[in-house]
Amino acid sequence: MWFFSEEHRMLQESVRQFAAQELTPRIEQLDHEEGFNRDAFFKMGELGLLGITVAEEDGGSGLDAVSATLVMEEMGAADASTTLSYLAHSILCVNQIGKNGTPEQKEKYLPKLISGEWIGGMGMSEPDAGSDALAMKTKATRQGDHYVLNGSKTWITNGPIGDVFYCYARTGEERTQISTFMVERGAVGFSTGKKFSKMGMRASPTGELVFSNCQLHERERVGQEGKSIKMMMQNLDLERITISGISLGIARSSIEVATRYAKERMAFGKPIGAFQQIQERLTEASAWYEACRALTYQAAKLWDLGLMKDKEASMMAAKAKLQSAQMATLVALDAIQILGGYGYTREFPVERFMRDAKLIEIGAGTNEILRIIIARQMLGSEVVG
């Protein structure tokens, strides 16, 4: 992008090399086995990636949303699964602690999370509260200087392997009375449920968090009681911008594989790239990728400049994710079609690209919910509801 600084370009090259050396060689086996690239997180810590948006005085790298999105694209082009786990760790957990935690909380959690010693995650979605996050039923009841949590979270990225989770729970009868708590593995009354076997993102462990009279001290609450809605929604916007980077990475790799194949595969005495139908798929894919890339990095840059108000930020983040996620899935499907039978096998990675891409049309806000967010901003809530 034209506004990338020299620091952005150096970061991009560094992460691209890291992904080629540490992610690409292992992803096929990990995808097959539903494993997890734990070693990569220690190396991400050494590179300063795990606290990428955390202030330098708190031990982070002090970089911006454009930088975080660049990292997502470069790693997502190699291994979307590990990149999804990285996003849950760095954006949904570490970034939130860095932005909203007390000095004591930062001192306790950030060093281990930023070094890669601990893996973090975020607990928001529930069995009956996904798209409608404010319908969550997990409840935290105050008892003196402690809280007792009861309920469960589901679809939690890093749930089966995480060490600490940034969790939301209801602390009042109103829908908006939501509070945030730091929950460590091993806390009394806290356990992780089953690990899900998934269609895609198979090397990113997903599971349940279960609270059964889970006891937490008030010092483990982040922010004021019942006042977490604003910081929850703001982080969702940042999540949607940065996860769009993963979609960009998947699409870019799909296009590269399909283009290379179209040059090499012969049919009727010439490369299949000589046929107009193949050219149409490739050119449309490339143009759509570039359009979504411009939209995504524009949203990230506007976020960094602070030029968007809350509703404007939500709409831009929703547009970037909606278009990038749809684009990546369809581009990966076209790559499979171009490769034909080979594309449908694991001999080439495009079938994995498609499986991974589809998740981003569902997680961090479904396509349907994002369209509602955009429509409300355009038409007003009195029309959309």
C-alpha positions in Angstrom: 0.0 0.0 0.0 1.2 3.5 -0.8 1.1 4.6 2.9 3.2 1.7 4.2 6.2 3.1 6.1 9.7 1.6 5.8 9.0 0.0 9.2 5.9 -1.6 7.7 7.9 -3.0 4.8 10.6 -4.4 7.0 8.1 -6.0 9.2 6.3 -7.5 6.1 9.6 -9.0 4.8 10.6 -10.3 8.3 7.2 -12.1 8.9 7.2 -13.5 5.3 10.5 -15.1 6.0 9.4 -16.4 9.4 6.2 -17.9 7.8 8.2 -19.6 5.1 10.6 -21.1 7.6 8.4 -21.9 10.6 4.8 -22.3 9.4 4.8 -23.6 5.8 6.8 -26.8 6.4 4.5 -28.0 9.2 1.0 -26.9 8.2 0.0 -29.9 6.0 0.8 -32.4 8.8 -0.8 -30.3 11.5 -3.9 -29.8 9.4 -4.2 -33.6 9.0 -3.6 -34.4 12.6 -5.4 -31.3 14.1 -2.3 -30.4 15.9 -0.9 -27.1 17.1 2.4 -25.4 16.2 3.4 -24.5 19.8 7.1 -23.9 18.8 6.0 -21.1 16.5 4.6 -19.1 19.4 8.0 -19.0 21.2 9.6 -17.7 18.0 6.8 -15.2 17.5 7.7 -13.9 21.0 11.3 -13.6 20.1 10.3 -11.5 17.1 8.1 -9.2 19.2 4.9 -10.3 17.4 2.9 -11.5 20.4 2.5 -8.0 21.9 2.5 -6.2 18.6 -0.1 -3.5 19.6 1.0 -3.2 23.3 2.8 -0.1 24.4 6.6 -0.4 24.6 6.5 0.6 28.3 4.4 -2.5 29.0 6.8 -4.8 27.1 5.1 -4.7 23.7 6.2 -3.6 20.3 4.0 -0.5 20.2 3.0 -1.0 16.6 -0.3 -0.1 14.9 -3.3 -1.8 13.4 -1.7 -1.6 9.9 1.3 -3.6 11.3 -1.0 -6.2 12.9 -2.9 -6.6 9.7 0.3 -7.0 7.7 1.4 -9.8 10.1 -2.0 -11.6 9.6 -1.7 -11.4 5.8 1.8 -12.7 5.7 1.3 -15.5 8.1 -2.2 -16.3 6.8 -0.7 -16.8 3.3 1.3 -19.7 4.7 -0.8 -21.1 7.6 -4.2 -19.6 8.3 -4.8 -21.9 11.3 -1.8 -20.8 13.4 -2.5 -17.3 12.3 -6.0 -17.6 13.7 -4.6 -18.8 17.1 -2.1 -15.9 16.9 -5.0 -13.4 16.4 -6.9 -14.8 19.4 -3.8 -14.5 21.5 -2.4 -11.1 20.4 -5.6 -9.2 19.5 -8.4 -10.7 21.6 -6.3 -11.2 24.8 -3.0 -9.4 24.9 -4.2 -6.2 23.2 -7.1 -6.0 25.6 -5.0 -6.4 28.7 -2.5 -3.8 27.4 -5.3 -1.4 26.7 -7.7 -2.0 29.6 -5.7 -3.8 32.4 -4.5 -2.3 35.6 -0.7 -1.9 36.1 -0.9 -5.0 38.4 -2.7 -7.0 35.7 -0.3 -6.0 33.1 2.7 -6.9 35.3 1.1 -10.3 36.1 0.0 -11.4 32.6 1.8 -9.5 29.8 5.4 -10.8 30.3 4.4 -14.5 30.0 2.0 -13.8 27.1 4.3 -11.6 25.1 7.2 -14.0 25.5 5.1 -17.0 24.3 5.4 -18.8 27.6 1.6 -18.6 28.0 -1.1 -18.9 25.3 -4.1 -16.5 25.6 -7.6 -16.5 24.4 -10.9 -14.7 24.8 -14.3 -16.0 26.0 -17.3 -14.3 24.6 -19.4 -16.7 22.4 -21.8 -19.1 24.2 -24.0 -22.0 23.0 -27.0 -19.7 22.7 -25.2 -16.3 22.3 -23.0 -16.0 19.3 -24.0 -13.3 16.9 -26.1 -11.8 19.7 -23.2 -11.5 22.2 -25.3 -9.4 24.7 -27.6 -12.4 25.2 -24.8 -14.2 27.1 -25.9 -16.2 30.1 -22.6 -16.7 31.9 -23.0 -14.8 35.2 -20.6 -13.5 37.8 -22.1 -13.0 41.2 -20.2 -10.8 43.7 -19.6 -12.2 47.1 -17.5 -9.8 49.2 -14.1 -9.4 47.5 -14.7 -12.3 45.2 -16.9 -13.2 42.2 -18.5 -16.6 41.5 -18.8 -17.4 37.8 -21.3 -19.9 36.3 -21.9 -20.7 32.7 -19.9 -21.7 29.6 -18.3 -20.4 26.5 -18.0 -22.1 23.2 -16.2 -21.8 19.8 -13.2 -20.5 21.8 -10.0 -20.3 19.7 -7.1 -21.7 21.8 -9.6 -23.0 24.4 -8.1 -26.5 24.6 -4.5 -25.3 25.0 -4.7 -21.7 26.5 -3.2 -20.7 29.8 -5.3 -17.5 30.4 -8.5 -16.2 29.0 -10.0 -12.7 28.8 -13.7 -13.5 29.6 -17.0 -11.7 29.6 -19.8 -12.4 32.1 -23.1 -10.8 33.1 -23.0 -8.9 36.4 -26.5 -7.4 36.3 -30.0 -8.0 34.9 -29.6 -5.5 32.1 -28.3 -6.7 28.7 -25.5 -4.1 28.9 -24.3 -5.0 32.4 -21.3 -7.0 31.2 -18.0 -7.3 33.0 -14.6 -8.7 32.1 -12.4 -11.2 34.1 -9.0 -12.8 33.7 -9.4 -16.5 34.1 -6.3 -18.7 34.4 -6.2 -22.4 33.7 -6.2 -24.1 37.1 -8.6 -21.6 38.7 -11.1 -23.2 41.1 -14.2 -24.2 39.3 -12.8 -23.5 35.8 -12.3 -26.3 33.2 -12.0 -26.6 29.5 -14.5 -28.8 27.6 -14.2 -30.9 24.5 -12.0 -29.9 21.6 -14.0 -29.5 18.4 -13.0 -31.4 15.2 -13.5 -28.8 12.4 -13.8 -28.6 8.6 -11.0 -26.0 8.4 -8.6 -24.1 10.6 -7.8 -27.6 11.9 -4.4 -26.6 13.4 -6.1 -23.9 15.5 -7.5 -25.7 18.6 -11.1 -24.7 19.3 -13.2 -25.7 22.4 -15.3 -24.9 25.4 -14.7 -23.0 28.6 -16.8 -24.1 31.6 -17.4 -22.2 34.8 -18.9 -24.1 37.7 -18.8 -21.9 40.8 -15.5 -20.6 39.5 -14.0 -18.3 42.1 -12.2 -15.2 41.1 -10.9 -12.3 43.2 -12.1 -8.8 42.4 -8.5 -7.9 41.3 -9.0 -10.3 38.4 -11.8 -8.1 37.0 -10.7 -5.8 34.2 -12.2 -2.4 34.3 -15.3 -1.2 36.1 -18.1 -3.7 37.0 -20.8 -3.7 34.3 -19.0 -1.3 32.0 -17.3 -3.7 29.5 -19.6 -3.2 26.5 -17.6 -0.3 24.9 -14.2 -1.9 25.1 -15.7 -5.2 23.9 -17.2 -3.7 20.8 -14.1 -1.6 20.0 -12.0 -4.8 20.1 -14.4 -6.6 17.9 -13.8 -3.8 15.3 -10.1 -4.3 15.5 -10.5 -8.1 15.3 -12.6 -7.7 12.1 -9.9 -5.5 10.5 -7.0 -7.7 11.4 -8.8 -11.0 10.6 -9.4 -9.6 7.2 -5.7 -9.8 6.7 -5.9 -13.6 7.1 -8.5 -13.7 4.2 -6.1 -11.6 2.1 -3.3 -14.0 2.8 -5.4 -17.1 1.8 -6.6 -15.4 -1.4 -3.1 -14.3 -2.4 -1.7 -17.8 -2.0 -4.7 -19.3 -3.9 -4.1 -16.9 -6.8 -0.3 -17.7 -6.8 -0.9 -21.5 -6.9 -3.6 -21.3 -9.6 -1.5 -18.9 -11.7 1.5 -21.1 -11.6 -0.6 -24.2 -12.4 -2.2 -22.4 -15.3 1.2 -21.7 -16.9 2.4 -25.3 -16.5 -0.6 -27.5 -17.1 -1.0 -28.4 -20.8 -4.3 -29.1 -22.6 -4.9 -29.4 -26.3 -1.3 -28.5 -26.9 -1.1 -25.3 -24.9 -1.1 -24.1 -21.3 -4.6 -23.9 -19.8 -3.8 -20.2 -19.1 -4.2 -19.6 -22.8 -7.9 -20.3 -22.5 -10.2 -17.4 -21.9 -12.2 -19.0 -19.1 -9.1 -19.6 -17.0 -7.9 -16.0 -17.7 -11.3 -14.7 -16.6 -11.1 -16.5 -13.2 -7.6 -15.5 -12.6 -8.0 -11.8 -13.5 -11.3 -11.4 -11.6 -9.6 -13.1 -8.5 -6.6 -10.8 -8.7 -8.7 -7.6 -9.1 -11.0 -8.6 -6.2 -8.1 -9.4 -4.0 -6.5 -6.0 -4.7 -9.8 -4.2 -4.0 -10.3 -6.0 -0.7 -6.7 -5.3 0.2 -7.1 -1.6 -0.3 -10.3 -1.6 1.7 -8.8 -3.6 4.6 -5.7 -1.4 4.9 -7.7 1.7 4.6 -9.8 0.6 7.5 -6.6 -0.2 9.5 -5.1 3.2 8.7 -8.2 5.1 9.6 -8.3 3.1 12.9 -4.7 4.1 13.6 -5.4 7.8 12.8 -8.4 7.8 15.1 -10.5 9.4 12.3 -13.5 7.2 12.8 -16.2 7.5 15.5 -17.5 4.3 17.0 -20.3 3.6 14.5 -18.1 4.6 11.5 -15.3 2.3 12.8 -17.8 -0.5 13.1 -19.1 0.0 9.6 -15.6 0.2 8.0 -14.4 -2.9 9.9 -17.6 -4.7 8.9 -17.1 -3.8 5.2 -13.5 -4.9 5.2 -14.3 -8.3 6.8 -17.5 -8.9 4.8 -15.8 -8.4 1.4 -12.5 -10.0 2.2 -14.0 -13.1 3.7 -16.4 -13.7 0.8 -13.6 -12.9 -1.7 -11.1 -15.4 -0.1 -13.7 -18.3 -0.1 -14.6 -17.7 -3.7 -11.1 -17.2 -4.9 -10.0 -20.5 -3.2 -13.0 -22.2 -4.9 -11.9 -20.9 -8.3 -8.4 -22.1 -7.6 -9.7 -25.6 -7.0 -11.7 -25.4 -10.2 -8.6 -24.3 -12.2 -6.6 -27.2 -10.8 -9.4 -29.6 -11.5 -9.0 -33.0 -9.9 -5.6 -32.0 -8.4 -7.3 -29.1 -6.7 -9.7 -31.5 -5.0 -6.9 -33.6 -3.5 -4.4 -32.8 -0.8 -1.6 -32.9 -3.3 -2.1 -29.2 -3.7 -3.0 -26.8 -0.8 -6.0 -25.0 -2.4 -8.5 -27.4 -0.8 -7.1 -26.4 2.6 -7.2 -22.7 1.6 -10.9 -23.0 0.8 -11.7 -24.9 4.1 -9.8 -22.3 6.1 -11.3 -19.3 4.3 -14.9 -20.4 5.0 -14.4 -20.0 8.7 -13.8 -16.3 8.4 -17.3 -15.9 6.9 -18.6 -17.2 10.2 -16.3 -16.2 13.0 -15.8 -12.6 14.3 -19.3 -11.7 13.0 -21.1 -13.7 10.3 -21.6 -12.2 6.9 -25.3 -11.7 7.8 -24.6 -9.7 11.0 -22.0 -7.6 9.2 -24.6 -6.6 6.6 -26.9 -5.5 9.3 -24.2 -3.4 10.9 -23.5 -1.7 7.6 -27.2 -1.2 6.8 -27.9 0.4 10.2 -25.2 2.9 9.5 -26.5 3.7 6.1 -30.3 3.7 6.7 -30.5 4.3 10.5 -31.7 1.9 13.2 -35.3 3.3 12.8 -35.4 1.6 9.4 -33.2 -1.5 9.9 -34.3 -2.1 13.5 
